[in-house]
């Protein structure tokens, strides 16, 4: 026997429908009519519903006042807002409604003029933008949301099915759902007003304001340190592949530091998305970064770049995790693994490996709308800048020695890794087999570039080569093996060299290929040093500081 309600059971007697985006509204309203709900509507929405043979009353007939001024005034009327705001359990409100011929409106289905889409259009005029500032819509939404005990307010197409399901089952919409829908209204109208304010500030003022909108706050266990509180919020407008919108398939709740490192890992691995790629991040630096013929090889090569630092890291991959890739992590402690997907057997293996490892499925980055701005909160305000989404402005070889085609590919890979390493950054990378690359040494976050090279990245590269030497046991000395490998690697710097000292240290170590932005007043000194030492150097014209 069906548990759906009859018309007599339904407590929603009258609904007002007025929409800019009419997606899905016809079947929704048809279902309301089947449940016995009277429909009020306006303008284009009324026209569409009539074309689909849905009986309704136009708002102008309901109010006894015509739509005027090109539709600028149509719902701003006491018979509308009195019908929305009146308290049904307040005798004086009921009496005044009766005396003023005001009928209760039990549901409002409204979305707003597309102001943000309008101003996103190229060459939009300020007149067109202003005409797309909705007045009646926000007013109805706010009135209905304020009185949500008695009025169901729907402003999101994704809520249509939910509302209908509750009506059919219970004859009403639950108080919990009413509250959620009301909250959604105020979030939406707040964001809408902020978009208008920000746009008009840019048009009318020399001091544009910034209003950011974040939703679904989630309290985290603690912040960077255990004595700090922290929360995570979602950017309501984000369409790009994002950790905050990822699906946690397994493991403990994400911590503040997990989110920071996870975002850095995902940001870095996006550089490799066209390949099988892996980024292993510790304290926001890619201590492992590699491509491979498959995901297992990419992860293995990335891990080999710094196995010590990889302990307790966050890993991001460009492809679905298969069982062989999952098995590579057996016996290795990893905080989180981020990927576009997990094969069933790989997921089961990782779940059994550890109850704590966070397994996070994120949206494929290849189908994306990239966010172009990023923000950094500082005491007393906020800094805004466009994201660092470029790599090279040029690739000018400025030395007598040149780059082969494969060395250019390697230089591009090394520069990608360097771009995601904290300044002053030096990265040493190699092609370990034709067409595939890995970072061998990384120096990050040092006050000077010499230390990043001489004390960090080269020592890591040599340690990795020694481990390889011990495994391969070639019939040459360790020094000979290291020199034979280093001379084919590329060293990348995130910023120019103010003096020739970095070049001379690189030459002494045995490096023969350098890629850097150029732009120093003393570039010629570095070029001369390269020519003296037989080093090839290319200028990219684009630095990548990361503070």
N, C-alpha and C positions, 0 to 999 in steps of 0.2 A: 504494500500500500504506500502511495506517495506521501511524503511528509511536507510537501510544498503547501504554502498557505493560500487560502482563498482571498478574494478581494476584500471580503468583510474583515479578515484578520489583519490586514496590512495597516500599520499605524501611520505610514507616510501617505498622506492624502493629496498633497499638491507639491509639484516640483517646478522650479524655474530653471530653464536651460538657456544659456547664452555663451556661445563659444567662438573663439578665434580658430583654434585647431579642432576640427570636427571629426577627427579620426575616431572610428568606433562608436560614434554617438547614435547612429540610426538603430542598430540592434539593441543598444542599451535602453533607449527610450521605448522601443517596441516592447521590451520586457517590462518596463515600468507600466506601460499602458495595459499589458496583459494582467498585471497585478492590481489594476484599478486606479492608478495614480493619474491625477489631472495634470496636464502639462501647460505651463506658461512658457513663452519663448519670444525671442526678439529677432528682428532683421534677417540676416543670412541664415541663421540657425533655423528660424521658423520656416523659411523658404525651403530649406533642405528637408525638413521633417514633413512638410506638406507634400513635397514631391514624392515622398515615400509613403503617402497615404496615412500619415499619423495625425489623428485629430488633436488640435491644440487651441489654446486661447492666446492671442498675441498680447504682449504686455500693454500695448497702447489701449486695447479694449478693456483689459483688466483695470488699468488706472483711470481710464476715461480721459487720457491726455495723450496726444500724438507724439511720436518721435520727432524731434525738431533739431534744427541746426546740424544737418547732415549726420544725424545719429549721435551727436555729442551728448544730447540729453534724451534719455529714454527710460532708464530705470531709477533715476534719482527722484523718488516720489514716496510720500508717506504710505501709500498702499503696498509698496514694495518693502520699504525698510521697516515700517510698522509690522508688516507680516513676518519679517525676519527676526526683529528684535524683541517683540512682545513675549513676556514670560507667561506661559500658559497656566502656571499655578499661582499667578498673582491676580487676585480678584479685580483690582483697579485696572490692570492692563487688559484683562478680558472685557471689562465694562467699556473702556475707552475704545477698544477695537470694535466692539459691537456698535457703539455710538457713531464711529467714523467709517463704518462699512469696510473694515479691514479684515481680510481673510488671512488665516495663518498660511505661511509657506514653510513646508516641512523639509524640503531638500533644495539645495542650490548646486547646480552643476555649471561651473564657470572656469574658463581659463582666459588668459590675458592677451591683449594685443601683443604681437611679437616685436617688442621694442628692441631687445638685444639682437635679434636677427636683422632687424632693420638697420641699426647702426653699424652692423658688421659688413653691410654692403658697400662696395666701392663707390666713392663719390656720392654718398647719400647726402641730401640737403638737410639743413637743420629744420626746415619746415616739415619735411617728410618725417623726420625723427620725432618732432613734437606731436604730429598728428597720431603717432603710434604710442603715445603715452595714454594708457588706459585709466579712466576715472571711475566709470560705473562698475567695472569688473572688480577692482580691488575693494570698492565700497561694499558691494554685495558680499564678497568673500569675508571681509572683516566683520560685517554685521552677523553673518551666519555663524562664523567661527566663535564670535563672542557668545552667541546664544546656542552653543552646540548641544546643550542638554535637550533642546527641542528641535534643532535644525541640523540635518546631516549636510555637510559641505564637502563637495567633491571637486578637486581641481587638478587631479592627476589621472590621466587615462588608465594607468595601470591599476587604479582602484575600482574600476567599473565592475569587474567580475566579483570582487570581494563584497561589494555592497549588495549586488544582486543575490549572491549566495546567502547572505545573512537574511535578507528580506524573504527569500523563498523558504528558508528554514524556520525562522523565528518570527517573521512578520514585522521585524524592526531591525535597526542597526544598533549593535551593542554600545554601551556607554564607553567602553574601552576603545572601540573603533572610532566612535565620534570624537573622542579626545585626540587620537592619533591624527585623524583627518583635519581637525582644527589646528593642531600644531603645524601640520604640513602647510596649511594656508599662511600662517604668520611667517614661516620660513620663506615661503615663496614670495609673499608681498614685500618682505624685508629685502630680499635679494633684488627684487624688481625695482624697488625705490632706490637701492644703492646703485644699480646700473644707470638709472636716470640721473641721479645725483652726480655720479662720476662723469657721465657724458657731458652734462651741462656745465660742470666745473671746467672741463677741457675747452668748451666752446665760449664760456662767458668770463673765465677767470684766468689770470696768469699763475694761479696757484692751484692746479688741479688736485683733487683729493683722491684717495684710494680707499675703496670699501671692499673688503674681501668677505666671502661667504663660505663658511665651512659647516658641515652637518655631521650628525651621527657620532657625537663625541663618545669616546670609550676610555674609561679610566684604566691606566696601565699600573702594573704592580709598583713601580717606582721609576724615577728618571735615570739620568746618567749614573747617578749614585743612589744608594739606598735611602738617603735622608731627603731626597728630592721627590716631589709629587710630579706626575706627568699624565697627559691625556693625548689621545690620537683623534684627529678629526679628518673627515673626508671633504675634498673639494667637490662641491655639487656639480660643477661644470666639467670635471675631468673626463675626457674620453680616451686618453692615452693609457697604454698598459701601465698599471700602477700596483705597487705592493699593498696599498691601503684598500684597494678594491679586489685584491686577490682572495682566493678561497683557501683557507687553512684546512687541509685534508687530514692532518695528523699533528700531534705534538702539543707542547705547552703553549700557553698564550704568548704572543709576541711581546717582547719588552721594548722599552724606548731605544736601547742600543741596537736591538735586533732590527727595528725599523730603520734606524739611521744607516747601519751597515747594509741592510737589505736593499734600501733605496740606492745606495752607492753601487752595489753589485749589479742591480738591474740596469742602472744608468750606464754602467761600463759595458755590460754585455750587449746592450742595444747596438753598440758600435760594430758588433760581430754578427748581427742577426741574419745576414745572408749566408752565413757559414755555420757549420757545427762549431760552436764557440763556448768557452767557459771563462767566468770571472770568479776568482776567489778573493774575498775582501775581508780584511781585518783592520778595524779602526779606520774605516772608510777608504783605505788604500788597497788597490788590486795587487796583492802579494803573489797571486797567480793569474795568468792571462794567456790564453792559447786558443788556437784553432786546430781542427783535426779532420780526418776523413770520416769520423763518426763521433758520436757524443762521448763515448768511452775514451777515445784517444785524446780528444780535446780536454776532458777533465783530468786525465792522467798527466798530460803535459803541463797543464796549469798547476796541478798539485806539486809536480816535481820542481816547479820554479821556486818554491819556498815551503818545504814540508813542515818546518817548525812553526812558521807563522800560520800555516793553514789549520793548525789545531785550534778548534773553537771558532772557526770562521763561518761566514755566510757565503753560500755558493749560488750563482745564477747561471743557468744554461739556456741555450737558444732553441733547443729541441725537446721533444717529449723524452722523459727518462725511461730507458728500457732496462731490462733485468741486469744485463752485463754492467751497465753504468752504475746501477744501484749496488751491485756486488762489490764494485771498486771501493765503496765507502765502508765496507765491513771492517770493524776494528778502528775506525777513524772517528774522532769526535767532531761533529759539525753542529753548529747552532741551528742552521736553517738551510733548506734546499729549495730554490725557486726555479720553476720551469713552466713552459706552456702546457704541460700535461705529464701524466705518469701512467705507463702501462700497468695493467691490473697486477701482474706478477711482481713488477718492480715496486709498486705501492705496498703490496703485502710484505715483501722482503724488508723494506725500509721500516714499516710499522713494527715488524718483529725485531728489527735491529735495535731499536731504541724507542721507549715510550715518550722521550722528550724531544727528539729531533722534529723541527717544524717543517712540514712539507706543504709548500704553497704553490697553488696553480694560478698563474696569471694569464691575462689576455694576450693573444699573439700580437707581437709588436708590429708585424707587417701591415696589419689593417688598423690604422691609427689616425687620430687627429692630435698632433703634437701640441702640448702646452708650450707657449713661447716665452712666458715670463716666470721668474723665480724670485723669492723674497727671503730676506734674512732679518730677523728681529734683533734689534740692538736696544740698549737701555734708552728710553725716551722716544723711540720711533721705530721705523722699519725702512729697510733699503730694498729697492726693486731694480731688477736688471733683466734684460733678455737672456734666455738660456744660451749656453755655449754649445750650439748645435752644429757648428762648422768644424772643419779640420785644417785644411790648407787654403790659403789664398793663391798660392803659386807653389811651384817646386823648381826653384832656380839653383842649379849647380854653379857655385861661385868659385870653384877651385880648378886647378889643372887636372886633377884626378876626377873621374866621373863615377856615376852609378850605372850598373847594369839594370835591365828590366826587373830582375828578381830582387835586386837590392832596393829599387824604388818601392816595390810591393812591401818589402820588409820595413823600409823606412815609414811607410804609411801605417803599418801595424804598430811599430814602436811608438809612433806619435799618438796613436789612439790610446795606448796604454798610458803614455806620459800625460795626456790630457786629463786623465782621471786620477792622477797621483798628486798628492798635496805638494805645494811649492815649498822650497825650491826642488824641483823634480828632475831626476835623471833616470832614464830607463835604458837598459841594455837588452836587446832582443835578437833572436836568430831565426833563420829558416832551418828547421830540423830535418825536413825533407821537402821535396819540391812542392811549393804551393801552400805549405803549412808552417805556422809560426808559433813561437812561445817567448814569453819574457823570461830572461835568465837572471836578471838582477835589477833591483829597484831601490832608489834612494829617495826618500820622501820627507817633506816637512822640515828641512834643515835651513838654518839662517843663511847658509852660503852654499853655492852650487858645487864647490870643490869637495866639501864633505859628503854631499850626496853621491858624488862619483867615487872619490878616493876611499872613503871610509865605509860606504854602504853598498852601492850597486855593484862595484867591481868585486868586492869580497864575496857577495852573494853569488855572482856569476862564477867566480873561481871555485867556490865551494860546490856548486852544482856540477861543474866540469870535473872536479875531483871525484865526486860520487859516480859520475858517468865513466871516468877513467878506471876506477876500481872495478866497475861492473864489466866493462869491455876488455880491459887488460890489453891495450894495444902495444905493439912492439916499439914504442918510443917512450921518452921520459914524460913525466907529468907536465913539466914546463913546456916541452915541445907540443904536447897535446893541447894544453890551454892556449898557447900562442896560435896554433893552427886553427882553433875554433874562433878565438876572439877577433882575428883579422877579418873574418867574414860577417861579424855581427854589426848591428847598427846601434849607435848611441843617440838617444833622443833627449832634448832639453826642452822644458816648457817655456823658457824665455831666453832672450839673447845673452851673449857673453859680454860683459863690460870690459873684460881684458882677455888676453890670449892664454891665461893660465889654465883654463879648463881644457883647451885644445892640447896644450903641452902635457898635461897629466894624462889625457886620453891616449896621446901618442906614446908616452912612456909605458903605459899599460899594454899597448899593442892593438888598440882599436883603430880602425882605418876608415870608418864611415860615420858621419855625424849629420843629424838633421836638427835644425833649430830655427826660430823665427827670423833671426837677423834684426837689424834696426838699431844696433848700438853705434855710438859715435866712433867707436874703435873697431868696427867690423873688419876693416882692412888689416888690423893687427892679427885677428884670428884667421883671416884668409891666408895671410902671409905665413903664419905658423903652420897651417894645414899644408900649404905647398912645400914648405921646408921639410915636413915630416912625411909627405906622401899620403896625406889624408884627403878623402873626398868629403865635401861638405855642401849641403843644400840649405837654402833659406826658404821657409814656407810663407813668410809675411804675416803669420798669425800666431800670437802667443796664447798660452792656455794656463794662466795662473789659476790656482784653486786653493783658496784660503779656508 
